Amino acid sequence: MRRRSVRQNLIRAASESSNVDSNVIIPATRQETVPIASMAMVLGFMALLICFTRGYVLLYGDAVAHLGIARRILDSRAPGLSQLGGVWLPLPHLLMLPFVQRMLWWQTGLAGAWPSLICFILGAAGFYRLARRMLVPRWAFAATVFYLLNPNLLYLATTAMTEPLFLALLIWLTLLTVECIDAMDKIDDAPLKQRPALAKAIGPKLIVISLLIFAAVMTRYDGWIAGAVVWCVLTLKIARTRKLFAKITPAFLLFTVITVAGPVLWLWYNQHFMHDPLDFMRGPYSAAAIDKKTSPPGAKHYRGWHNPGWALLFYTRTSQVDAAMWETGFVLLAAALAGLWLTLKKGFTGAQRAATLLWMPIPFYVYSVSYGSVPIFIPQLYPHSFYNSRYGMEMLPGLVLFAFIAVAALDSYLKTTKPEISKWLPRAGIALAVVNCAVMTLTIPLVLKEGMVNATTRQAFETSVARQIESFPVGVPILMTNGDHIGALQQAGIPLKQTINEGEWYSWKAALDAPAEKADYVVAIAGDPVDKAVREHPENLTELTVLCTTGQPCARVYKSDIWKP
């Protein structure tokens, strides 16, 4: 009986700590949101100053590659949308496009930092507004501070990685879904005369949500699942709301068309440019191909392959380490699960329960690790290395928000039993956020540590190649792949249209068949198509130097004996 009483008190406390008063949700005001956005802007620029001065902005090879893709859309022998490639989704590169054409910003990585900082600020404002839909102001603020002071998030907000953009989209998609369902709930409770006006307001919300779904679909493949879930939830809700569908039929149809347009457009793009609609799943640059390429011959699959249990352990453990210092991630996850249980059990409206969309990354990554050739390695688990640890960041909003729902419920419970402790809890929550940030920063946060470890040999290799390229005469054609080591061209400040590369098929094919005739200099990296072409057609090429770095393939630089301008 005692255990049951405590449980009922906690459920009641969860209801009281939320913004629910007679099932009415109280949204955040603009006056509340602006200071949050300002605080995020200050933190973001401080993080950029620290990361830029210490050379952290371009640690990730993926960040360098994202910048390279954005750059080659205009700086190419065949400029255009065909340069977007067929695996990484295009929106991040299109957002970088206005910034990356400036050579200095491309070389320093600032071209990717500006969009990420903007997304970080927008994500912070959205997170606070979502938290205010679930919590009273003091706890919404404490949760937002904990979210904003995450060192891994602050670091990613200074890079060209896609996580800040996707987190902002996921948060706002969740927030607007909550608001849309809340608006639908009000229709049934409103007087008959007010219902048409309320129903009319639903249409624009659906259009905005569909545009966010489209953006999420064009950012990461997680967005495909998030978009499908949101469409199903809203469609089911519309079907259950009396006479609503008849009033918003045009908006709903447009909502559906835009939602479906993202995946269809990407499938068409892959078919049109890569001649395979599923090139992103089975092409030469897909996750499956990379996993096969990087696995030693005869080696076993990584732990978690075709094992959802291990995949769940790896992903949840990664999200814990990404979110909290030392081993306190276990406490954070436990609190988040408690908050999820309280949200689904009692005391929250159906609209608020839509916030559980923030848990979507867990099933997506469990499937991806198990069956999608997407391994995750962290030092805390065998094989104790670093790979894809940033994927755990997508659970950060969900862990923080639902953990603070549980803490707020405890606070409300303690108000009646130990009020002297209750009044200190919000301050303790903010202090914990500051301590968590400080400790994680001093011990080097996991995502930054992965970048530092994996960049060591790559950056050294690309620097040596860049120094060699810088010695070439200005403007001469260079035969070189722009795939794995485009960072060498980035460091050297060489326009990509000066290179003959795989981005323009006809000149590329002709150069591979006769390297000495088509290019003045040839940079062949062991195992790449240029290396194979030089071995098959070595005539009229003079080897200038061989560049080798530990952990990287050797690069051989050749000078043509017969090339003429």
N, C-alpha and C positions, 0 to 999 in steps of 0.2 A: 504493500500500500504506500509506503514511504517513497519508493522508487517511482511509482506511478504519479504521486503527487508532485514530485520534483519535475518530472517530465511535463506535466500539465502546466506547471508554473513557468517553465522555460518557453513553452509554446505561447502562453499568454504574454510573456515578456517580449517575445519576438514580434508579436502583433503590436504591442505598445511602443516598441522601439522603432518600428517602421513608421512611414508617413501615412499610415492607414487610419483614418478616422471616419467611421461609418462607411468603409469601403471607398473613400475618396482619396485619390493620389494627389499629393501636393508637389507640383514641379518646381524646379529651381528658377529663380528670377535672373534676369540679365545682370543685375547688380551683384549677384552672388558669383556668376560665372566669369565675369571679366577679370576679377582679381586672380582667379585660378589660372586663367590663360596667361595673365601677366607673370605670375610666378613660374609657370612652365617655360615661358620665353626667357626669363632670367636664368633659370637652371639650364636650359638648353644651350644658351650662348656661353655660359660658364663651362659646360662640358665640352663644347666645341673648342674653346680656347685651350683647355687642358689637353684634349686629344690631338688637336692640330699641332701644338707646339712640341708634343712628345712623339709625333709621327705615328699615331694610332689609326688615322683615318683610312689608310689604304692597307691595313694588315690583311684583310680578307681577300683572297683571290677572287671570290665571287663579286666583291665590291668593285674591284678593278675591271672584271669582265662586264658588269652592268654598265659601268661608265663607257667602256669600249663599244658596247652595242649602241648606246645612246649616241655616241660620237659618230659612229659610222653611218648613221641614218642620213646625214648630210655630207660628211667627210668620207667620200668613197668614190671609187671609179664607177659605181652603179648606184648612186644615192636613191633612196626611196624606202618604202615599207618592207621591201624584201629583206632589208638588212636587219630586221627585228629578230630573225632566227625563228626556230620552230619549237623550242622547249620552254624557255623562260617566257612568261606572259608579258605583254607589251606595255601595260600602263606605267610601271616604274620608269621605263626607258623614255617614254614620251614625256613624262613629267620632268626628267632631267634634260631633255632636249634644249630648252632655252638657255640653260646654264653651261652645258658641256661644250658648246662650240667656242667658248673662250678658252684659249690654250692653257693659260695659267690655272684656271679653275679645273680643267681636266687633269692637268699634271699633279695638282695638289690634292685632288679629291673633293674640293669645295663644291663642285658641280653636283655631287650627290648629297652633300651635307644640307644644302638649303631646302630641298623638298622634304628630307627626313625631319628636319627641325620644324617645319611648318606642320607636318603630320603629327609630330610629337605634341605640339601645342594644341592642335585640334583634338587629338585623342585625349589629352588631359581635360579639356573643357567638356568633352562628351562623357568621360568617365565620371566627372563630378555630377553632371546632370543625371546620369543613370543612377549614381549612388543616392542622390536626393530623392529619386523615385522609390528607393528602398529603405532609406534611413533618415533619421532626424539630422539637422544641419551639422551638429558637432561631430557625429560619427561619419557622416559623408565627407566632411573635411579631413578627418583623421585618415580615412581610407584613401582619399586622393593624395594626401601627403606621402603615405606609404608607397603608393603606386608611382608617384613622380620621382621619389628619391631612390628608385631602384637603379643601381649603378650599371647593370647590363643594359637596361632600357636607355639610360642617358648616353652610354657609349654608342649603341646602335643608332641613336638619333643624330649622330655626327658622321655617319657613313652612308654609302650608297646601297646598303642592304634594304630588303623589302619589308622587314618586320615593322618598322614604325608606320608605314603606310597601311599595311594590313590590319594592325592593331587599331588604328584610327577608324578604318572602315568597319571592322567587327564591332567596335564599341558603339559607333553611331547607328549601325544597322540594328543592333540590339535595342538601343534607346528608342529609335523611331518605331520599331515593332511593338515595344511596350506602350508607347504613346498611341499608336494606331489601335491596338486592342482596347486600351482604356477609352478611347473615343467611341469605339463600337459598343462598349459596355454602357456608356452613358445614353446611347440611343434608346435602348430598351427601358431605361429608367426615366427618361424624359417625357414630358407631356406630349400628346399627339401633335400639337401645333409646332413644337420645336424640332420634331424628328427630321423633317425634310432638310432643314438648314444644317443639322448635325451630320446627316448622311452626306450632304453635298461637300462637307469639309473633309470627308474621308478620301475622296478621289485624289486631291493633290498629295496627300500623305503617301498613298500607294505609289504614285509616280516617283516621288523622291526616293522611296524605299527601293523601287525597281532600278533606279539609277545607281544607288549604292550597291545593289546586288551586281549590276553590270560591272561596276568598278572593281568589286571584290573578285569577280570571276576573271577579270583581266589583270589581276595582281598576283594571286596565288591559287593553286588548285584547291586549297582548303575553302576558298571562296565559292567554289562550285557546290560543295556540300552545304555551306552556310546559306547560300541563296536558295537551294532546293528546300531546306528545312523551313526557312522563313516563308517561302511561297506556300508550302503545305499548311503551315500554321495559320496564316492569314486567310487562305482559301477556306479552310475548315471553319474558321471563326465567322467569315462572311456568310457561309452557308447556314450557320446556326443563328445568325442575327436576323430577326424577323423583317422581311421585306427590304433588306438592305441591298441585296444583289441587284434587284430591279432598278434601284436608284443610282447605282454606280457601275452599271454594266460597261460603258465605254472606258472608264478609268481602269476597271479590273482587267478588261481585255488588253489594254495598253500595258498595264502592269505585267501581265503574263507574257506578252510579246517581247518586252524589253528584257525580262528575266531569262527567257529562252534564247534571246539573240546572242548573248555573250558566248555560251558554249558552241552554238551553231557557227558563229562567225570565226571562232578559233579553229574549229574543225575545217571550215572552208579554207581558211588561211593556210593551214598545214597541207591540205590537198593541193591548193593552187601553187604554192611555192616549193613545197617539199615532196609533192606527188604522193602523199600518204596522209590521210586525215588523222591518223593516230601516230604520226611521227614523234610527237612529244612523249609517247609511251614506249615506243619500240624503235625509235631512230638511233643514229650513232651517238647522239648527245643526251639520250634519255637516261633516267636513273638506272634502269636495268643494264644498259650498255656500259655506263660508268662503273657500276658495281662489278660487272664481268671483267672489265679492263683492269681495274685496280686490285682484283683478287688474285693472289698467287696461284699458279697452276696446281690443281689438285687440292687446294685449300678448302676447308669446310666453310659453309655459310656462316655469317656472323650470328651471334646469339640473338634470338628473337625471330629469326627467319622461320616462317610457318609456325610460329609459337606465340599466339596472342597474349599468353600469360607473361612471358618474358618481355614482350613488346610493351605491355602495360607497365611493368616494373621499370623498364628503362625510361619510358616517357614521363611517368609521374615522378620518378626520382630526379630526372633532369629538370623538370619544372620546379621542383622543390629547391634545388641548388641554385637555379636561376633567380628565384624569388627571395630567398632568405639566407642569412649568414649561418655558417657552420652547419649544425644538424637541426636548427630550429625550423627547417623546412617541413619536417615531420609534423610539428605542432601546427604550422600554417595550414598544411593539407588537412589535418584532422579537424581544425576549426572550420575550414571551408566546407568539408563534408557535413559537419554539424549545421552550418548555415544553410546548405542545400536542403538538408532534411527538414529544417524548420520552415524553409520557404515552401516546400512542397506539402508539408503536413497541414498547417493551419495558419491563419492570421495574415495571409497575403492574398491579394486579389489575383485573378487569372492573368491580368496584364503584367503584374509584377513577376509572376512565375515565368513569363516569357524571357526574363533575364537569364534563365538557365541556358539560353543559347551560347553563353560564354563558355560552357563546358564542351562545346562542339569539337575543339581540337583533340580531345582525348580519343574518341572513337576514330577520328580521321587518322591520327598518327599511329594508333595501335594497328590499324589496317595497313598503313604505309610501311611501317617497320616489318610487319609480318609477311605481307604479300606484294609490297611495292618496291622492293630493293632499295629501301631508304634506311640505312643503319644509323644508330645514334650511339656514340661512345663518350663516356665521361670518366674522369679519373676515379670516381667513387665505385665504379662497377667494372668488372672484367670486360675487355682487356686493358682497362685503366689508361685510355688514351683520349684524344680530343677529336670529335667529329660531329657536326650538326647539333651541337649543344644549344644553339640559338633557337631551335624549334620549340624548346620548352618555354620560351618567352610568350608564346601565344596563350598559355594558361594563366599568365600573370593577372590580367583583369579579373578573371573568374575566381582565382584563389584569393585575391585581396578583397574583392567585394563580398564574397560569401563568408570569408573568415570574419570580416567586420560585422556582418549580419549576426553571426553567432556571438561575437563580443558585445554587440549592442543589446542582444537579448540577455546576456549575463548581467550587463549593466542595469537593465531595467529590473531584473530579478533582485539584484543586490540593493536596489533603492529601498526595498521594503524590509530587507533583512539586515544589511550592513551599509547604511547610507554614507558613513564616513569613508568607506572604501570606494563606493560608487562615484563620488564627486571627483576622485582623482583618476578614474579610468581613462577619460578622453585625453588628459594630459600625458598619461602613461603611454597611450597608443601613439601619440605624436613623438614622444621621446624615443619609443622603440623604433619608429621609422627612421629617426635620425641616427640612432646607434646602429641599426641594420645597415644603413648606407655607409657609415664610417667604417665598420668592420669589413664589409664586403669590398670596399675600395682599398683598404690597407692590405687585405689579403689577395687582391687582384680578382675581380669577378670572373666567373667561369667563361662567359662569352668572350671577354677581352683576352683572357688567358689562352683560349683556343686560337684566337687570331695571332697572338704573339708566338705561340709554339709552332704553328703551321706555316707562318710567314718566313721563318728564319732562312731556310734554304732557297725558297722561291724568290724572295726579294734580293738575296745575294746574287742569284743566277741572273735575274732580269737586270740588275744594276750592271753586271759585267757585260751583258749583251748590249745594253743601252750605251755604255761608254764606247763600244766598238762602232755602233751605228752612228753615233755623233761625229765620228771621224770621217764619215763618208761625205763626198761633195754634196752641196745643197741641191735638192730637187731630183737627184738621179733615182731611177726606178729600183726598188728593192723587192726581190722575191722572198716572201716570208709568210708563214701562216699567221693569222691574227686570232687564233683560238686560245690556247692554253697560256701563252706568254705575251699577250698584248701589252702587258705592263712595261715591257722593254721599250716599245715604241712610245708609250705614254711618258716614261721617264725621259726619253731622248727628245720629246717634243716633235716627233715626226708626223706630219699629216698622213692619215691613213690612205688617202688617195695616191700618195707617193708609192705605196706598196702594191705589189701584185699579190692578191690573196684570194682565199676561197669565197669571198663575198661577191665576186663577179666571175661567173663560170667560164665564159669564153676566153678572156685573157688569161685566166688561171690555168685552164687546160692547155692553151698554147704554150705558156711558160713552162709547165711541167714537162711538155714534150721536147722543149728546146731551151733549157734554162739560160745558157750563155747568150742566146740571140735576143731574148726578151728583157733581160734585166742586167744592170751594171754590177749589182752585188746580189749575192744569194746567201741567205741565212738558213741553214738546215739544222733543225733540232732532231736528235736521234729518234727515229721511229715515226716522224711525221711525214706527210706526203712530199714535202720538198726534199727531205733526206732520201726518200726512195727515188725521186726523180733524178737527183744528182748521181746516185749510184748507177742508175740506168743510162744516164746521159752525161758522163763526166767530161766530155770533150770541150776544149776551149775554156776551162775553168781552172783558175789558180787558187789553191787553198792559202788563205792568209793567216788564219789562226784557229785554234781549237779552245773552246771555253768550257770548262768542267767545274761543277760545284757539287759538293756532297749532297746526296739525296735528290739530285736533278739529272736529267739526261744531258749529255754533252751537246754543245752547239758548234758547228763548223761554219766559218765565214769564207766565202769564195768571191773572187773578182773575175768578171768576164774579160776574156782577151779579145773579143770581137764585137762587143756591143757598141753601137753608135747611136747618138741622139737622133 
